[in-house]
Structures are given as structure tokens and as C-alpha cells.
Amino acid sequence: MKTPHHDISAMETKDQNWKGLYIVSGILMIVSATLSFVVAYGGRILYSSGYPSDPTSYLLLVSQHQSLATITWSLWIVLDFISLPPLLAL
């Protein structure tokens, strides 16, 4: 006699409901890893002369490399958002 807890077809149906989230999460983890390298490279270029010690020199650095700073920081924020589905899948 089968009990509902041991029914394999019920377990497969249960896993199928989450399949889409697992696939999207896997893709987003690959994208996240790739974007992490891009952000690290952007940060390496942005702070190649060293990290500024005071706010004035920091603002001067950002004003000299405004597009690079904007892209790097925006991608950093995007990385935070695309890590949410994999976190839910885990």
C-alpha cells in the first residue's frame, strides 16, 4: 500500500513547480559571475591610482572618470538585484 509521502509522482510534480525558478536562478548566477568580473575590472581601472583618502580627492577622481564610475556602481547595484532569485531558489 502506497502512502502519499512515498508516492514518486507526487514528488516529481512538486519539483516541477519550482523548475522555472531553478532554471532562471542558474542563468542569473552565470550572469552574476560574469558581471562580477566586469565590476571588478571597472573598479580596478577606477581606483588604479589608489583609493582617495579624503572626500575632495574622491569627488575629483569620480568627476574625472564619471562614466566609468556610473557604469561600475550601476552594475554593482544590478548584481544585488539579480542575486535575489537564486537566493530564493536556495
DRENBA-379042 format. One record per residue: residue number from 1; x, y, z of N, C-alpha, C in turn; residue in three letters. Coordinates in nm, 2 decimals. Layout:
<recs>
   i     nu     nv     nw    cau    cav    caw     cu     cv     cw  aa
 NUM      X      Y      Z      X      Y      Z      X      Y      Z Ala
...
</recs>
This chain:
<recs>
   i     nu     nv     nw    cau    cav    caw     cu     cv     cw  aa
   1   0.08  -0.12   0.00   0.00   0.00   0.00   0.09   0.12   0.00 Met
   2   0.06   0.22  -0.09   0.13   0.34  -0.10   0.08   0.45  -0.01 Lys
   3   0.17   0.52   0.05   0.12   0.64   0.13   0.16   0.76   0.05 Thr
   4   0.09   0.87   0.07   0.12   0.99  -0.01   0.26   1.04   0.01 Pro
   5   0.33   1.01   0.12   0.46   1.06   0.14   0.56   0.98   0.05 His
   6   0.52   0.86   0.01   0.62   0.78  -0.07   0.58   0.77  -0.22 His
   7   0.49   0.85  -0.26   0.45   0.85  -0.40   0.54   0.93  -0.48 Asp
   8   0.62   0.87  -0.57   0.72   0.93  -0.65   0.66   1.03  -0.74 Ile
   9   0.54   1.01  -0.80   0.48   1.10  -0.90   0.44   1.23  -0.83 Ser
  10   0.40   1.23  -0.70   0.37   1.35  -0.63   0.50   1.43  -0.60 Ala
  11   0.61   1.36  -0.58   0.74   1.44  -0.56   0.78   1.50  -0.69 Met
  12   0.77   1.43  -0.80   0.81   1.49  -0.93   0.72   1.61  -0.96 Glu
  13   0.59   1.60  -0.94   0.50   1.72  -0.96   0.54   1.84  -0.88 Thr
  14   0.58   1.81  -0.75   0.62   1.91  -0.66   0.75   1.98  -0.71 Lys
  15   0.84   1.91  -0.76   0.97   1.96  -0.81   0.95   2.04  -0.94 Asp
  16   0.85   2.00  -1.02   0.82   2.06  -1.15   0.77   2.20  -1.13 Gln
  17   0.70   2.23  -1.02   0.65   2.36  -0.99   0.77   2.46  -0.97 Asn
  18   0.88   2.42  -0.92   0.99   2.51  -0.90   1.10   2.51  -1.01 Trp
  19   1.07   2.43  -1.11   1.17   2.41  -1.22   1.21   2.55  -1.29 Lys
  20   1.11   2.63  -1.31   1.13   2.76  -1.38   1.22   2.85  -1.29 Gly
  21   1.20   2.85  -1.16   1.28   2.93  -1.07   1.42   2.88  -1.07 Leu
  22   1.44   2.75  -1.07   1.57   2.69  -1.07   1.65   2.72  -1.20 Tyr
  23   1.58   2.72  -1.31   1.65   2.75  -1.44   1.68   2.90  -1.44 Ile
  24   1.59   2.98  -1.41   1.62   3.13  -1.41   1.73   3.16  -1.31 Val
  25   1.73   3.10  -1.20   1.84   3.12  -1.10   1.97   3.07  -1.15 Ser
  26   1.98   2.96  -1.21   2.10   2.92  -1.27   2.16   3.01  -1.37 Gly
  27   2.07   3.06  -1.46   2.11   3.16  -1.56   2.16   3.29  -1.50 Ile
  28   2.09   3.33  -1.39   2.12   3.46  -1.33   2.26   3.44  -1.25 Leu
  29   2.28   3.32  -1.20   2.41   3.30  -1.13   2.53   3.31  -1.23 Met
  30   2.51   3.26  -1.35   2.61   3.27  -1.45   2.63   3.42  -1.49 Ile
  31   2.52   3.49  -1.51   2.53   3.63  -1.55   2.59   3.71  -1.43 Val
  32   2.56   3.67  -1.31   2.61   3.74  -1.19   2.76   3.72  -1.19 Ser
  33   2.81   3.60  -1.21   2.95   3.58  -1.21   3.03   3.66  -1.32 Ala
  34   2.97   3.66  -1.44   3.03   3.74  -1.55   3.03   3.89  -1.51 Thr
  35   2.92   3.94  -1.46   2.91   4.08  -1.43   3.01   4.12  -1.31 Leu
  36   3.03   4.02  -1.22   3.12   4.04  -1.11   3.26   4.07  -1.16 Ser
  37   3.30   4.00  -1.27   3.43   4.02  -1.33   3.44   4.16  -1.39 Phe
  38   3.33   4.20  -1.46   3.32   4.33  -1.52   3.33   4.44  -1.41 Val
  39   3.26   4.43  -1.30   3.26   4.53  -1.20   3.40   4.53  -1.13 Val
  40   3.46   4.42  -1.11   3.60   4.41  -1.05   3.70   4.48  -1.15 Ala
  41   3.69   4.46  -1.27   3.78   4.52  -1.37   3.75   4.67  -1.37 Tyr
  42   3.63   4.72  -1.37   3.59   4.86  -1.37   3.65   4.92  -1.24 Gly
  43   3.64   4.86  -1.13   3.69   4.91  -1.00   3.84   4.92  -1.01 Gly
  44   3.90   4.82  -1.07   4.05   4.82  -1.08   4.10   4.93  -1.16 Arg
  45   4.03   4.96  -1.27   4.06   5.08  -1.35   4.04   5.21  -1.28 Ile
  46   3.92   5.22  -1.22   3.88   5.34  -1.15   3.97   5.38  -1.04 Leu
  47   4.01   5.28  -0.96   4.10   5.30  -0.84   4.24   5.26  -0.87 Tyr
  48   4.29   5.27  -0.99   4.42   5.23  -1.03   4.53   5.31  -0.96 Ser
  49   4.50   5.44  -0.94   4.59   5.53  -0.87   4.58   5.52  -0.72 Ser
  50   4.50   5.44  -0.67   4.48   5.42  -0.53   4.35   5.48  -0.48 Gly
  51   4.30   5.44  -0.37   4.18   5.49  -0.32   4.20   5.62  -0.25 Tyr
  52   4.12   5.72  -0.29   4.14   5.86  -0.23   4.12   5.86  -0.08 Pro
  53   4.20   5.95  -0.01   4.20   5.95   0.13   4.10   6.05   0.19 Ser
  54   4.06   6.15   0.11   3.96   6.25   0.16   3.85   6.27   0.06 Asp
  55   3.74   6.32   0.11   3.62   6.34   0.02   3.65   6.42  -0.11 Pro
  56   3.73   6.52  -0.09   3.76   6.61  -0.20   3.83   6.54  -0.32 Thr
  57   3.93   6.46  -0.28   4.00   6.39  -0.38   3.92   6.28  -0.44 Ser
  58   3.83   6.22  -0.36   3.74   6.12  -0.41   3.64   6.17  -0.52 Tyr
  59   3.59   6.29  -0.49   3.50   6.35  -0.58   3.57   6.40  -0.71 Leu
  60   3.69   6.44  -0.69   3.78   6.47  -0.81   3.80   6.35  -0.90 Leu
  61   3.83   6.24  -0.83   3.85   6.11  -0.91   3.73   6.07  -0.98 Leu
  62   3.61   6.08  -0.92   3.49   6.04  -0.98   3.45   6.14  -1.09 Val
  63   3.48   6.27  -1.08   3.45   6.36  -1.18   3.54   6.34  -1.31 Ser
  64   3.66   6.29  -1.29   3.75   6.26  -1.40   3.71   6.14  -1.47 Gln
  65   3.64   6.04  -1.41   3.60   5.91  -1.47   3.46   5.89  -1.44 His
  66   3.38   5.99  -1.48   3.23   5.98  -1.44   3.16   5.87  -1.50 Gln
  67   3.18   5.84  -1.63   3.11   5.73  -1.70   3.15   5.59  -1.64 Ser
  68   3.28   5.58  -1.62   3.33   5.45  -1.56   3.27   5.43  -1.42 Leu
  69   3.27   5.53  -1.34   3.22   5.52  -1.21   3.07   5.49  -1.21 Ala
  70   2.99   5.55  -1.30   2.85   5.53  -1.31   2.82   5.39  -1.36 Thr
  71   2.89   5.34  -1.45   2.87   5.20  -1.50   2.91   5.10  -1.40 Ile
  72   3.02   5.12  -1.33   3.07   5.03  -1.23   2.97   5.02  -1.11 Thr
  73   2.92   5.13  -1.06   2.83   5.14  -0.95   2.69   5.09  -0.99 Trp
  74   2.65   5.12  -1.11   2.52   5.07  -1.15   2.52   4.92  -1.17 Ser
  75   2.63   4.86  -1.22   2.63   4.72  -1.23   2.64   4.65  -1.09 Leu
  76   2.70   4.72  -1.00   2.71   4.67  -0.86   2.57   4.66  -0.80 Trp
  77   2.49   4.76  -0.83   2.35   4.75  -0.78   2.27   4.65  -0.85 Ile
  78   2.29   4.63  -0.98   2.22   4.53  -1.06   2.26   4.39  -1.01 Val
  79   2.38   4.37  -0.97   2.43   4.24  -0.91   2.35   4.21  -0.79 Leu
  80   2.32   4.31  -0.71   2.24   4.28  -0.58   2.10   4.24  -0.62 Asp
  81   2.04   4.30  -0.72   1.90   4.26  -0.75   1.90   4.12  -0.82 Phe
  82   1.99   4.09  -0.91   1.98   3.96  -0.97   2.03   3.84  -0.89 Ile
  83   2.08   3.87  -0.77   2.11   3.76  -0.67   1.99   3.72  -0.59 Ser
  84   1.88   3.79  -0.60   1.76   3.76  -0.52   1.69   3.63  -0.57 Leu
  85   1.67   3.60  -0.70   1.61   3.48  -0.73   1.69   3.35  -0.70 Pro
  86   1.82   3.36  -0.72   1.90   3.24  -0.67   1.89   3.22  -0.52 Pro
  87   1.88   3.33  -0.45   1.87   3.32  -0.30   1.74   3.25  -0.27 Leu
  88   1.63   3.29  -0.34   1.50   3.22  -0.31   1.50   3.08  -0.35 Leu
  89   1.57   3.05  -0.46   1.58   2.91  -0.50   1.66   2.82  -0.40 Ala
  90   1.75   2.88  -0.34   1.83   2.80  -0.24   1.74   2.77  -0.12 Leu
</recs>
